[in-house]
């Protein structure tokens, strides 16, 4: 839908307001993914305005895919605690994880491409969230020919 076949310019990206709309749509989808994780695990158990404000502050400051990953890592960290932390306390733990990653990225700045070390795999992320892991981990490399032959 965004490819202009008749333009003759070779542009494969939308221009002007179309591009802005596409970016807004992408951000809306990413925000919905974050909210889906929160609602799936009832992390906003109290439905407090403070929780919503805290979440909005995090989503305004940090990249949304990074928030998704931090939420899942915090879920795993708290999995065996009964009762599991929820609400502002859970978001505070998620925020602390984001701050650690941010500090690590600042240390690496200018010396190497920034990489966040995660304790979970894309498959585990998908099993926990029931969401596509590719916005977080990137698109998986297709199996090599020898890999396909070995699996047959």
OpenMM code with the backbone's topology and positions (N, CA, C; nanometers):
from openmm import Vec3, app, unit

residues = "UNK UNK UNK UNK UNK UNK UNK UNK UNK UNK UNK UNK UNK UNK UNK UNK UNK UNK UNK UNK UNK UNK UNK UNK UNK UNK UNK UNK UNK UNK UNK UNK UNK UNK UNK UNK UNK UNK UNK UNK UNK UNK UNK UNK UNK UNK UNK UNK UNK UNK UNK UNK UNK UNK UNK UNK UNK UNK UNK UNK UNK UNK UNK UNK UNK UNK UNK UNK UNK UNK UNK UNK UNK UNK UNK UNK UNK UNK UNK UNK UNK UNK UNK UNK UNK UNK UNK UNK UNK UNK UNK UNK UNK UNK UNK UNK UNK UNK UNK UNK UNK UNK UNK UNK UNK UNK UNK UNK UNK UNK UNK UNK UNK UNK UNK UNK UNK UNK UNK UNK UNK UNK UNK UNK UNK UNK UNK UNK UNK UNK UNK UNK UNK UNK UNK UNK UNK UNK UNK UNK UNK UNK UNK UNK UNK UNK UNK UNK UNK UNK UNK UNK".split()
positions = [
    Vec3(0.0810, -0.1182, 0.0000),
    Vec3(0.0000, 0.0000, 0.0000),
    Vec3(0.0861, 0.1257, 0.0000),
    Vec3(0.2077, 0.1182, 0.0517),
    Vec3(0.2916, 0.2362, 0.0608),
    Vec3(0.3851, 0.2511, -0.0585),
    Vec3(0.3884, 0.1554, -0.1471),
    Vec3(0.4779, 0.1641, -0.2626),
    Vec3(0.4081, 0.2429, -0.3722),
    Vec3(0.4757, 0.3430, -0.4229),
    Vec3(0.4192, 0.4249, -0.5301),
    Vec3(0.4720, 0.3733, -0.6628),
    Vec3(0.3926, 0.2942, -0.7276),
    Vec3(0.4364, 0.2343, -0.8522),
    Vec3(0.4399, 0.3358, -0.9662),
    Vec3(0.3555, 0.4373, -0.9598),
    Vec3(0.3464, 0.5317, -1.0698),
    Vec3(0.4361, 0.6535, -1.0530),
    Vec3(0.5089, 0.6635, -0.9443),
    Vec3(0.5864, 0.7851, -0.9192),
    Vec3(0.7136, 0.7929, -1.0029),
    Vec3(0.7709, 0.6795, -1.0329),
    Vec3(0.8928, 0.6786, -1.1110),
    Vec3(1.0149, 0.7241, -1.0339),
    Vec3(0.9995, 0.7529, -0.9041),
    Vec3(1.1134, 0.8015, -0.8266),
    Vec3(1.1870, 0.6893, -0.7559),
    Vec3(1.1247, 0.5734, -0.7477),
    Vec3(1.1883, 0.4624, -0.6777),
    Vec3(1.1659, 0.4660, -0.5282),
    Vec3(1.0884, 0.5622, -0.4798),
    Vec3(1.0618, 0.5714, -0.3357),
    Vec3(0.9705, 0.4566, -0.2936),
    Vec3(1.0121, 0.3837, -0.1926),
    Vec3(0.9313, 0.2744, -0.1406),
    Vec3(0.8662, 0.3105, -0.0080),
    Vec3(0.8785, 0.4345, 0.0346),
    Vec3(0.8253, 0.4760, 0.1631),
    Vec3(0.7212, 0.5837, 0.1424),
    Vec3(0.6219, 0.5877, 0.2295),
    Vec3(0.5198, 0.6910, 0.2172),
    Vec3(0.5801, 0.8290, 0.2421),
    Vec3(0.5173, 0.9283, 0.1862),
    Vec3(0.5658, 1.0650, 0.1997),
    Vec3(0.4704, 1.1458, 0.2860),
    Vec3(0.5217, 1.2473, 0.3524),
    Vec3(0.4395, 1.3427, 0.4246),
    Vec3(0.3481, 1.2790, 0.5267),
    Vec3(0.2212, 1.3113, 0.5174),
    Vec3(0.1254, 1.2669, 0.6180),
    Vec3(0.1068, 1.1154, 0.6163),
    Vec3(0.1228, 1.0495, 0.5020),
    Vec3(0.1133, 0.9035, 0.4970),
    Vec3(0.2199, 0.8405, 0.5857),
    Vec3(0.3410, 0.8936, 0.5792),
    Vec3(0.4501, 0.8420, 0.6601),
    Vec3(0.4230, 0.8665, 0.8082),
    Vec3(0.3723, 0.9836, 0.8403),
    Vec3(0.3391, 1.0146, 0.9798),
    Vec3(0.2302, 0.9226, 1.0306),
    Vec3(0.1297, 0.8956, 0.9485),
    Vec3(0.0217, 0.8052, 0.9876),
    Vec3(0.0739, 0.6640, 1.0097),
    Vec3(0.1642, 0.6200, 0.9253),
    Vec3(0.2222, 0.4872, 0.9404),
    Vec3(0.3012, 0.4770, 1.0699),
    Vec3(0.3757, 0.5831, 1.1026),
    Vec3(0.4540, 0.5829, 1.2268),
    Vec3(0.3607, 0.5854, 1.3477),
    Vec3(0.2538, 0.6646, 1.3402),
    Vec3(0.1569, 0.6700, 1.4492),
    Vec3(0.0903, 0.5338, 1.4686),
    Vec3(0.0571, 0.4680, 1.3590),
    Vec3(-0.0041, 0.3356, 1.3668),
    Vec3(0.0925, 0.2357, 1.4303),
    Vec3(0.2179, 0.2389, 1.3887),
    Vec3(0.3179, 0.1484, 1.4443),
    Vec3(0.3341, 0.1714, 1.5944),
    Vec3(0.3379, 0.2972, 1.6369),
    Vec3(0.3501, 0.3272, 1.7790),
    Vec3(0.2263, 0.2800, 1.8553),
    Vec3(0.1087, 0.2969, 1.7957),
    Vec3(-0.0145, 0.2512, 1.8605),
    Vec3(-0.0126, 0.0996, 1.8803),
    Vec3(0.0382, 0.0277, 1.7819),
    Vec3(0.0485, -0.1187, 1.7930),
    Vec3(0.1472, -0.1554, 1.9031),
    Vec3(0.2603, -0.0875, 1.9078),
    Vec3(0.3597, -0.1164, 2.0111),
    Vec3(0.3047, -0.0857, 2.1504),
    Vec3(0.2315, 0.0238, 2.1649),
    Vec3(0.1714, 0.0580, 2.2941),
    Vec3(0.0689, -0.0485, 2.3340),
    Vec3(-0.0065, -0.0969, 2.2366),
    Vec3(-0.1062, -0.2000, 2.2644),
    Vec3(-0.0395, -0.3293, 2.3097),
    Vec3(0.0762, -0.3613, 2.2542),
    Vec3(0.1497, -0.4811, 2.2960),
    Vec3(0.1904, -0.4710, 2.4435),
    Vec3(0.2401, -0.3526, 2.4836),
    Vec3(0.2786, -0.3317, 2.6237),
    Vec3(0.1560, -0.3495, 2.7134),
    Vec3(0.0459, -0.2877, 2.6746),
    Vec3(-0.0759, -0.2953, 2.7554),
    Vec3(-0.1328, -0.4374, 2.7588),
    Vec3(-0.1120, -0.5123, 2.6507),
    Vec3(-0.1573, -0.6516, 2.6468),
    Vec3(-0.0825, -0.7355, 2.7509),
    Vec3(0.0476, -0.7169, 2.7607),
    Vec3(0.1265, -0.7903, 2.8605),
    Vec3(0.0765, -0.7547, 3.0004),
    Vec3(0.0533, -0.6283, 3.0239),
    Vec3(0.0074, -0.5831, 3.1559),
    Vec3(-0.1295, -0.6415, 3.1886),
    Vec3(-0.2209, -0.6393, 3.0929),
    Vec3(-0.3549, -0.6915, 3.1211),
    Vec3(-0.3552, -0.8446, 3.1305),
    Vec3(-0.2717, -0.9109, 3.0514),
    Vec3(-0.2674, -1.0575, 3.0542),
    Vec3(-0.2263, -1.1112, 3.1907),
    Vec3(-0.1366, -1.0422, 3.2552),
    Vec3(-0.0873, -1.0865, 3.3863),
    Vec3(-0.1447, -1.0029, 3.5003),
    Vec3(-0.2447, -0.9205, 3.4687),
    Vec3(-0.3128, -0.8374, 3.5693),
    Vec3(-0.2123, -0.7610, 3.6558),
    Vec3(-0.1179, -0.6993, 3.5882),
    Vec3(-0.0129, -0.6278, 3.6601),
    Vec3(-0.0634, -0.4964, 3.7187),
    Vec3(-0.1715, -0.4435, 3.6626),
    Vec3(-0.2350, -0.3231, 3.7176),
    Vec3(-0.3568, -0.3686, 3.7964),
    Vec3(-0.3310, -0.4485, 3.8953),
    Vec3(-0.4371, -0.5108, 3.9723),
    Vec3(-0.5301, -0.4077, 4.0369),
    Vec3(-0.4768, -0.2962, 4.0758),
    Vec3(-0.5566, -0.1970, 4.1468),
    Vec3(-0.6230, -0.0972, 4.0525),
    Vec3(-0.5878, -0.0987, 3.9235),
    Vec3(-0.6384, -0.0016, 3.8265),
    Vec3(-0.6215, 0.1415, 3.8760),
    Vec3(-0.5091, 0.1686, 3.9379),
    Vec3(-0.4853, 0.3013, 3.9944),
    Vec3(-0.4403, 0.3992, 3.8868),
    Vec3(-0.4744, 0.5232, 3.9077),
    Vec3(-0.4307, 0.6296, 3.8168),
    Vec3(-0.2786, 0.6452, 3.8242),
    Vec3(-0.2228, 0.6207, 3.9431),
    Vec3(-0.0784, 0.6296, 3.9590),
    Vec3(-0.0056, 0.5294, 3.8713),
    Vec3(-0.0581, 0.4085, 3.8618),
    Vec3(0.0012, 0.3051, 3.7770),
    Vec3(-0.0016, 0.3503, 3.6313),
    Vec3(-0.1182, 0.3979, 3.5876),
    Vec3(-0.1317, 0.4420, 3.4484),
    Vec3(-0.0375, 0.5587, 3.4171),
    Vec3(-0.0247, 0.6511, 3.5110),
    Vec3(0.0663, 0.7643, 3.4906),
    Vec3(0.2118, 0.7178, 3.4837),
    Vec3(0.2471, 0.6248, 3.5725),
    Vec3(0.3835, 0.5702, 3.5743),
    Vec3(0.4134, 0.4997, 3.4424),
    Vec3(0.3180, 0.4185, 3.3965),
    Vec3(0.3354, 0.3476, 3.2702),
    Vec3(0.3491, 0.4463, 3.1543),
    Vec3(0.2678, 0.5497, 3.1519),
    Vec3(0.2766, 0.6508, 3.0456),
    Vec3(0.4130, 0.7196, 3.0470),
    Vec3(0.4648, 0.7466, 3.1664),
    Vec3(0.5969, 0.8086, 3.1771),
    Vec3(0.7042, 0.7150, 3.1192),
    Vec3(0.6957, 0.5859, 3.1511),
    Vec3(0.7928, 0.4905, 3.0973),
    Vec3(0.7826, 0.4833, 2.9451),
    Vec3(0.6582, 0.4794, 2.8950),
    Vec3(0.6388, 0.4670, 2.7502),
    Vec3(0.6813, 0.5935, 2.6765),
    Vec3(0.6791, 0.7066, 2.7426),
    Vec3(0.7245, 0.8304, 2.6797),
    Vec3(0.8765, 0.8386, 2.6756),
    Vec3(0.9437, 0.7730, 2.7690),
    Vec3(1.0885, 0.7869, 2.7826),
    Vec3(1.1672, 0.6747, 2.7150),
    Vec3(1.1194, 0.5507, 2.7281),
    Vec3(1.1935, 0.4349, 2.6781),
    Vec3(1.1306, 0.3797, 2.5505),
    Vec3(1.2121, 0.3164, 2.4651),
    Vec3(1.1566, 0.2507, 2.3461),
    Vec3(1.0575, 0.1406, 2.3890),
    Vec3(0.9447, 0.1359, 2.3223),
    Vec3(0.8387, 0.0423, 2.3611),
    Vec3(0.8822, -0.1051, 2.3551),
    Vec3(0.9582, -0.1472, 2.2534),
    Vec3(1.0031, -0.2872, 2.2553),
    Vec3(1.0915, -0.3189, 2.3765),
    Vec3(1.1690, -0.2214, 2.4212),
    Vec3(1.2533, -0.2413, 2.5384),
    Vec3(1.1679, -0.2556, 2.6647),
    Vec3(1.0587, -0.1814, 2.6708),
    Vec3(0.9666, -0.1943, 2.7839),
    Vec3(0.9044, -0.3330, 2.7852),
    Vec3(0.8659, -0.3830, 2.6682),
    Vec3(0.8102, -0.5189, 2.6598),
    Vec3(0.9079, -0.6204, 2.7184),
    Vec3(1.0322, -0.6102, 2.6747),
    Vec3(1.1334, -0.7044, 2.7221),
    Vec3(1.1540, -0.6910, 2.8732),
    Vec3(1.1591, -0.5690, 2.9221),
    Vec3(1.1773, -0.5468, 3.0660),
    Vec3(1.0589, -0.6007, 3.1460),
    Vec3(0.9376, -0.5846, 3.0946),
    Vec3(0.8198, -0.6397, 3.1622),
    Vec3(0.8299, -0.7914, 3.1748),
    Vec3(0.8689, -0.8566, 3.0662),
    Vec3(0.8785, -1.0032, 3.0666),
    Vec3(0.9916, -1.0491, 3.1582),
    Vec3(1.1047, -0.9811, 3.1531),
    Vec3(1.2157, -1.0182, 3.2427),
    Vec3(1.1752, -1.0003, 3.3889),
    Vec3(1.0993, -0.8946, 3.4187),
    Vec3(1.0531, -0.8721, 3.5555),
    Vec3(0.9502, -0.9775, 3.5953),
    Vec3(0.8645, -1.0164, 3.5019),
    Vec3(0.7701, -1.1264, 3.5282),
    Vec3(0.8449, -1.2530, 3.5688),
    Vec3(0.9469, -1.2868, 3.4930),
    Vec3(1.0247, -1.4078, 3.5214),
    Vec3(1.0909, -1.3971, 3.6582),
    Vec3(1.1449, -1.2811, 3.6881),
    Vec3(1.2110, -1.2594, 3.8174),
    Vec3(1.1135, -1.2808, 3.9332),
    Vec3(0.9881, -1.2442, 3.9142),
    Vec3(0.8887, -1.2519, 4.0214),
    Vec3(0.7992, -1.3758, 4.0154),
    Vec3(0.8239, -1.4615, 3.9191),
    Vec3(0.7346, -1.5744, 3.8914),
    Vec3(0.7033, -1.6580, 4.0155),
    Vec3(0.8018, -1.6881, 4.0938),
    Vec3(0.7835, -1.7811, 4.2058),
    Vec3(0.7452, -1.7130, 4.3367),
    Vec3(0.7303, -1.5823, 4.3347),
    Vec3(0.6901, -1.5113, 4.4562),
    Vec3(0.5382, -1.5186, 4.4714),
    Vec3(0.4953, -1.5564, 4.5903),
    Vec3(0.3524, -1.5628, 4.6177),
    Vec3(0.3234, -1.4692, 4.7324),
    Vec3(0.2379, -1.3743, 4.7151),
    Vec3(0.1776, -1.3338, 4.5881),
    Vec3(0.2784, -1.2572, 4.5024),
    Vec3(0.2583, -1.2669, 4.3717),
    Vec3(0.3481, -1.1981, 4.2792),
    Vec3(0.3271, -1.0468, 4.2904),
    Vec3(0.4366, -0.9739, 4.2815),
    Vec3(0.4275, -0.8273, 4.2873),
    Vec3(0.3485, -0.7771, 4.1668),
    Vec3(0.2682, -0.6772, 4.1929),
    Vec3(0.1883, -0.6141, 4.0881),
    Vec3(0.1844, -0.4637, 4.1148),
    Vec3(0.1191, -0.3920, 4.0268),
    Vec3(0.0984, -0.2492, 4.0469),
    Vec3(0.2267, -0.1687, 4.0387),
    Vec3(0.2297, -0.0620, 4.1191),
    Vec3(0.3437, 0.0295, 4.1157),
    Vec3(0.4746, -0.0387, 4.1520),
    Vec3(0.4682, -0.1350, 4.2435),
    Vec3(0.5895, -0.2066, 4.2842),
    Vec3(0.6487, -0.2847, 4.1664),
    Vec3(0.5620, -0.3468, 4.0870),
    Vec3(0.6083, -0.4205, 3.9691),
    Vec3(0.6691, -0.3236, 3.8674),
    Vec3(0.6000, -0.2110, 3.8428),
    Vec3(0.6534, -0.1130, 3.7480),
    Vec3(0.7851, -0.0536, 3.7956),
    Vec3(0.8000, -0.0362, 3.9274),
    Vec3(0.9260, 0.0161, 3.9807),
    Vec3(1.0397, -0.0812, 3.9519),
    Vec3(1.0128, -0.2113, 3.9646),
    Vec3(1.1156, -0.3116, 3.9316),
    Vec3(1.1484, -0.3080, 3.7823),
    Vec3(1.0455, -0.2948, 3.6996),
    Vec3(1.0661, -0.2873, 3.5546),
    Vec3(1.1472, -0.1623, 3.5206),
    Vec3(1.1135, -0.0516, 3.5849),
    Vec3(1.1857, 0.0739, 3.5623),
    Vec3(1.3323, 0.0593, 3.6030),
    Vec3(1.3577, -0.0057, 3.7150),
    Vec3(1.4960, -0.0265, 3.7601),
    Vec3(1.5750, -0.1067, 3.6568),
    Vec3(1.5107, -0.2070, 3.5986),
    Vec3(1.5770, -0.2881, 3.4944),
    Vec3(1.6074, -0.2006, 3.3733),
    Vec3(1.5141, -0.1176, 3.3331),
    Vec3(1.5363, -0.0275, 3.2200),
    Vec3(1.6513, 0.0687, 3.2479),
    Vec3(1.6605, 0.1177, 3.3716),
    Vec3(1.7687, 0.2088, 3.4084),
    Vec3(1.9043, 0.1391, 3.4035),
    Vec3(1.9098, 0.0132, 3.4447),
    Vec3(2.0353, -0.0628, 3.4367),
    Vec3(2.0766, -0.0761, 3.2910),
    Vec3(1.9819, -0.1122, 3.2049),
    Vec3(2.0130, -0.1256, 3.0624),
    Vec3(2.0548, 0.0085, 3.0038),
    Vec3(1.9892, 0.1156, 3.0468),
    Vec3(2.0241, 0.2488, 2.9983),
    Vec3(2.1664, 0.2852, 3.0401),
    Vec3(2.2019, 0.2551, 3.1637),
    Vec3(2.3375, 0.2813, 3.2109),
    Vec3(2.4399, 0.2009, 3.1339),
    Vec3(2.4068, 0.0766, 3.1049),
    Vec3(2.4958, -0.0093, 3.0278),
    Vec3(2.5140, 0.0472, 2.8868),
    Vec3(2.4050, 0.0974, 2.8281),
    Vec3(2.4128, 0.1549, 2.6936),
    Vec3(2.4992, 0.2808, 2.6942),
    Vec3(2.4890, 0.3603, 2.7996),
    Vec3(2.5705, 0.4819, 2.8088),
    Vec3(2.7183, 0.4479, 2.8229),
    Vec3(2.7481, 0.3422, 2.8960),
    Vec3(2.8879, 0.2999, 2.9114),
    Vec3(2.9441, 0.2558, 2.7775),
    Vec3(2.8622, 0.1851, 2.6978),
    Vec3(2.9069, 0.1340, 2.5685),
    Vec3(2.9087, 0.2404, 2.4601),
    Vec3(2.8428, 0.3516, 2.4819),
    Vec3(2.8278, 0.4535, 2.3776),
    Vec3(2.9623, 0.4910, 2.3162),
    Vec3(2.9669, 0.4828, 2.1858),
    Vec3(3.0869, 0.5207, 2.1134),
    Vec3(3.1934, 0.4131, 2.1063),
    Vec3(3.1778, 0.3046, 2.1820),
    Vec3(3.2805, 0.2003, 2.1791),
    Vec3(3.2358, 0.0766, 2.1035),
    Vec3(3.1071, 0.0498, 2.1040),
    Vec3(3.0555, -0.0691, 2.0369),
    Vec3(2.9061, -0.0519, 2.0168),
    Vec3(2.8496, -0.1268, 1.9250),
    Vec3(2.7040, -0.1233, 1.9118),
    Vec3(2.6408, -0.1680, 2.0432),
    Vec3(2.5398, -0.0970, 2.0848),
    Vec3(2.4747, -0.1270, 2.2121),
    Vec3(2.3922, -0.2546, 2.1988),
    Vec3(2.4099, -0.3446, 2.2926),
    Vec3(2.3330, -0.4681, 2.2955),
    Vec3(2.2836, -0.4908, 2.4370),
    Vec3(2.1581, -0.5258, 2.4482),
    Vec3(2.0999, -0.5590, 2.5774),
    Vec3(2.1103, -0.7102, 2.5933),
    Vec3(2.1645, -0.7517, 2.7040),
    Vec3(2.1760, -0.8947, 2.7301),
    Vec3(2.0481, -0.9401, 2.7990),
    Vec3(1.9762, -1.0292, 2.7335),
    Vec3(1.8512, -1.0795, 2.7867),
    Vec3(1.8690, -1.2237, 2.8310),
    Vec3(1.7955, -1.2603, 2.9330),
    Vec3(1.8036, -1.3977, 2.9833),
    Vec3(1.7016, -1.4878, 2.9168),
    Vec3(1.6213, -1.4336, 2.8266),
    Vec3(1.5193, -1.5158, 2.7614),
    Vec3(1.5416, -1.5209, 2.6114),
    Vec3(1.4903, -1.6246, 2.5507),
    Vec3(1.5002, -1.6434, 2.4067),
    Vec3(1.3732, -1.5904, 2.3402),
    Vec3(1.3786, -1.5695, 2.2096),
    Vec3(1.2562, -1.5280, 2.1398),
    Vec3(1.1408, -1.6274, 2.1597),
    Vec3(1.1718, -1.7559, 2.1581),
    Vec3(1.0673, -1.8569, 2.1762),
    Vec3(1.0046, -1.8464, 2.3157),
    Vec3(1.0871, -1.8257, 2.4174),
    Vec3(1.0350, -1.8095, 2.5526),
    Vec3(0.9496, -1.6834, 2.5622),
    Vec3(0.9953, -1.5755, 2.4986),
    Vec3(0.9185, -1.4512, 2.4978),
    Vec3(0.7804, -1.4772, 2.4388),
    Vec3(0.7768, -1.5483, 2.3277),
    Vec3(0.6494, -1.5772, 2.2624),
    Vec3(0.5603, -1.6653, 2.3501),
    Vec3(0.6198, -1.7635, 2.4180),
    Vec3(0.5410, -1.8508, 2.5048),
    Vec3(0.4828, -1.7741, 2.6235),
    Vec3(0.5572, -1.6805, 2.6770),
    Vec3(0.5130, -1.6042, 2.7941),
    Vec3(0.4081, -1.5001, 2.7560),
    Vec3(0.4281, -1.4322, 2.6435),
    Vec3(0.3411, -1.3202, 2.6072),
    Vec3(0.2354, -1.3548, 2.5032),
    Vec3(0.2584, -1.4607, 2.4287),
    Vec3(0.1735, -1.4960, 2.3150),
    Vec3(0.1792, -1.3867, 2.2070),
    Vec3(0.2921, -1.3158, 2.2022),
    Vec3(0.3149, -1.2114, 2.1029),
    Vec3(0.4331, -1.2487, 2.0147),
    Vec3(0.4339, -1.1951, 1.8948),
    Vec3(0.5450, -1.2144, 1.8022),
    Vec3(0.6718, -1.1524, 1.8619),
    Vec3(0.7804, -1.2289, 1.8738),
    Vec3(0.9032, -1.1752, 1.9329),
    Vec3(0.9874, -1.0905, 1.8377),
    Vec3(0.9558, -1.0881, 1.7093),
    Vec3(1.0433, -1.0194, 1.6133),
    Vec3(1.0587, -0.8694, 1.6382),
    Vec3(0.9575, -0.7949, 1.6890),
    Vec3(0.9844, -0.6528, 1.7177),
    Vec3(1.0878, -0.6330, 1.8290),
    Vec3(1.1085, -0.7347, 1.9112),
    Vec3(1.2029, -0.7247, 2.0223),
    Vec3(1.3394, -0.7794, 1.9820),
    Vec3(1.3398, -0.8971, 1.9228),
    Vec3(1.4638, -0.9687, 1.8947),
    Vec3(1.5078, -0.9598, 1.7493),
    Vec3(1.4275, -0.9002, 1.6635),
    Vec3(1.4592, -0.8965, 1.5217),
    Vec3(1.4047, -1.0197, 1.4519),
    Vec3(1.4113, -1.0177, 1.3223),
    Vec3(1.3608, -1.1287, 1.2437),
    Vec3(1.4624, -1.2415, 1.2478),
    Vec3(1.4131, -1.3610, 1.2752),
    Vec3(1.5016, -1.4775, 1.2817),
    Vec3(1.5597, -1.5062, 1.1443),
    Vec3(1.6857, -1.5499, 1.1444),
    Vec3(1.7518, -1.5886, 1.0209),
    Vec3(1.6893, -1.7173, 0.9689),
    Vec3(1.6593, -1.7245, 0.8389),
    Vec3(1.6052, -1.8492, 0.7871),
    Vec3(1.7085, -1.9602, 0.8010),
    Vec3(1.6633, -2.0842, 0.8226),
    Vec3(1.7589, -2.1935, 0.8383),
    Vec3(1.8448, -2.2105, 0.7126),
    Vec3(1.9697, -2.2445, 0.7345),
    Vec3(2.0612, -2.2683, 0.6240),
    Vec3(2.0255, -2.3997, 0.5560),
    Vec3(2.0705, -2.4182, 0.4327),
    Vec3(2.0375, -2.5381, 0.3559),
    Vec3(2.0814, -2.6634, 0.4286),
    Vec3(2.2001, -2.6615, 0.4899),
    Vec3(2.2478, -2.7806, 0.5601),
    Vec3(2.1642, -2.8080, 0.6866),
    Vec3(2.1114, -2.7014, 0.7484),
    Vec3(2.0230, -2.7192, 0.8652),
    Vec3(1.8945, -2.7878, 0.8246),
    Vec3(1.8392, -2.7465, 0.7078),
    Vec3(1.7143, -2.8077, 0.6612),
    Vec3(1.7378, -2.9533, 0.6250),
    Vec3(1.8514, -2.9831, 0.5620),
    Vec3(1.8819, -3.1204, 0.5224),
    Vec3(1.9002, -3.2082, 0.6450),
    Vec3(1.9606, -3.1561, 0.7504),
    Vec3(1.9845, -3.2343, 0.8728),
    Vec3(1.8542, -3.2624, 0.9454),
    Vec3(1.7552, -3.1754, 0.9315),
    Vec3(1.6301, -3.1951, 1.0031),
    Vec3(1.5356, -3.2899, 0.9313),
    Vec3(1.5656, -3.3249, 0.8055),
    Vec3(1.4769, -3.4128, 0.7284),
    Vec3(1.4995, -3.5560, 0.7601),
] * unit.nanometer
topology = app.Topology()
chain = topology.addChain("A")
for resn in residues:
    res = topology.addResidue(resn, chain)
    for name in ("N", "CA", "C"):
        topology.addAtom(name, app.Element.getBySymbol(name[0]), res)
